[in-house]
Amino acid sequence: MLPTRLLMFACLLLPLSLLAKPLQIYSEEWEGFTAADGSGLYLELVRAIYQPLGYELNIHMVPYKRSLDMIRHGGGDLALGVYEQEVDDLRYPRYAMFADDVAALMKEQWAAGWQGEQSLSNQNVVWQRGWGYEKYLRVPMQWFEVDDHAKAMALLAHDRYRYYLGAGVLFEQGPLPGYTIKFLRWLRVYPVFAQSLRGEELARQWDEGMLGLLKSGRLLRLFEQHHMGRYFPSVAEQ
């Protein structure tokens, strides 16, 4: 009798499993935003939008550039954490998922004369590889990319470079003695999709989902749960 009941139960579950639509998500692992266990603000947003639509989230943690290549070549559905106007061969939705507060870390001796972006003009500027800030800044710079935070700090310490640019979350612990941080600009962050009918549909669903989360108040709650409340206005005011 027991095997028969188990068989009936399995048959009841079978249509549900067949209805699940796999969603292939590619991202680099960023603390607080994406993690292999499915945690992080970006993945919470994806889950809140697509799971109610019957999608099953399959999360892949890969280097950033590979995540974009997977979407370009049909191996995935969406990549996360892409700056506005960063790529022109993938589909952006209307609504961003986040906005980085790009900041400049410098020695205190340079802080008094800080005039925002203009202060970068003709100066030696460093940032971590892949951030691509040269696309968004209008002044000429002598810029250089490094592989990690420690390398950038070493270059500043030895006066090889005057300014170190990065997302504000990199500097949330505050500057070391003798250094200061100045706000530079907001830079919106998006998921991106393939240039295909499926990509178009997923982007449409993203925009509808973000509007729904905003109107219900859940978007604000998600940001606050991840201690990102101060970034919420830059996303809500789109």
N, C-alpha and C positions, 0 to 999 in steps of 0.2 A: 504493500500500500504506500509506503513512504517514497519509494522510487517514482511511483506514478505521480504523486503530488509534486515532487521535485521537477519532474518533466513538465507538468502543467505550469508550474511557476516559471520555468525557463522559457516556455513558449510565450507567456505573458510579457516577459522582459524583452524578448527578441525584437519586436517592432520598435521599442524605444532605442535599442542600440543601433538599429538600421537607420533610424531617423537622425541620429547624431551626425552633424556636419563637421568634419575635421578642419581646424583653422591652424595653419602652420605659421608660427610667430618666431621671428628671428631678432635677436638683440645681443649686444655686448652686455656683460654683467656690470651694472653700476649700483653701488651701495645705496640703498634707500629707494631705488627706482625699479631695478630688475634683478631677479635672482633665480637660480635654477629650480628652486622649490616653489616658484610661482608667486613669491612675495614681492613687494615693492609697489610704489605708486603707479608707475606706468602699467604694470600688469594688472593691478586692481581696476584701472580704468578699462582696459581691454576686456577683462572678465565681466565687469558691470554692464558693458554695452553688448557683448556678443553672446554670452551664455544664455540670457533670456530668449535669444533668437534661435536657440537650438544648436549652437556651435560647441564643439569639443576643442578646448585649447591645447595645442601641442607646442610646448615652449622649447626653443633651442637657443642655448647660449653659445655664441660664436663671436669672433672679432668683428668689430663694427663694419669694416669694408666688406667682409664676407657676407654679412647680413644683407647689405644692399645688393650684392651680386646674386644672392639666392632669389631675391624678388625679381631682379632683372631677367633672370634665366628660367623663371617658372618653377623654381624649387620651393618657393614659400609664398605666403599670402600677404604678410606685412612685416615691415621692419620698424623698429622703434628708435626714438631719440634723434631725429633728423632735423637739422636747422632749416629755417625758412630759406627758400631759394638756393639750398645747398646743391641739389641735383635737379636736372631738367629732363631726365628720361624716366622718372617714376611719378606716380600720381599722388598729389597732396590732397587731403580733405580741406574743407573750409575752416574747420575749427582745430586749433592747436591743443595739445595735451598738457603743455607746460610752457614756461618762459624762463630762460636762464638770465639771471642778472649778471651780465659780464662785468667783471671787476678787474682793476689793475692793482697789483701788489708792487710796492716800491719801498726803497729806503726813505726814512723820514725826511731826509734832507731835500727830497724832491717834492714833498707834499705841498709846501706853501705855494708853489707856482703851478699847481695842477689846474688845468683849464679843460678837462675832459679830453675828448678825442684829439683836439688840436695839440695837446701836450705830447702826443705820440709822434708828431711830424718830425721826420728825419732822425728819429731816435732808434736805438737798438731795443727791440721788443721780442720777447720769447713767449711761447705757449706750447702746450702739449700737442703731440702729433695727432692730426686728424680733426682738430677743432676748426681749422680753416678760417680764422678771423680776418684774413686778408681780403676775403670776399665782401666783408661788411663794413670795413673802415675806409674812409675816403681820403686819408692823408698818406703820403709816401712814408714808408718805414723801412728800416733794416731789420727784417723779422727772421726768426729762426724757430724750428720745431725740435722738441726733445721728447724722449720716450716716457718720462715720468716726472712727478712733482719734485722729487729730490734733486734731479738734475737741474731743473729750472731754478730751484732755490740756490744751488751751488753757483750757478752763473750770476745770479743777482749778488750773492755774497762777495764774489770776486770782481764785481763791477764790470763784468763782461757785457751785461745787459742792464738797462735802466728799469724796464717795466716787465712784469710777468702777468699776462692776461689769462683769466680762467673764469669758469662759472663760479658764482658766489658760493655755491655749496662746498667748493674746494677749500674755501677760506673761513668756514663757519667757526672753527676753533679760535679764530682771531689771529692777528699777525704776531710774529715773534718780536721780542724787544728790538727796537731800532727800525722796525718796518711799519708801514701803514697801508690801508686798503682804501681805494677810491672807486665809487661806482662809475661805470662807463656807459652801458646801455642795456636795454632788454633785447633778447633775441628769442623768438618763439621756436618751440620744439614740437615736431609733428610725428605721427606715424606716416609711413608711405606705403603705397600699394602699386601693384603692377598696372601697366597701361593695357588693360584688357577689360572685357565685359565683367568678369568676376571682380577685378580690382575696382571698377566703377561702382559696382553694387556694394562692395565692402566699404568704400569711402562714403557712399550715401548713408549706409547704416551707421557709420561712425558719427557723421554729422547729426543725424537724427538722435542718436544715443546721447551725444554730448549735450544737446539742447534739453533732452529729457532729464538728464542728471542735474543740469543747472537749475531748471525750473522747479524740480522736486526738492532742492536743497542738498541732495546726496553728494553732488560734486564738492561742495564746500566741506562736508563731513569727511570725505575721503582725504582731501588735502590736510585737514586738521588732524586726522588719525595718523597721518604720516609726518606730522610736525612740519608741514609745508604751507601753513595758513597764510603766511606773508606773501606767497607767490600767487595766491588765488585771484586777487584783483586783475593781474596781468592776463589771466586766462579768461576770466568772466567777462572782461571788457573787450570783446572781439566783435 
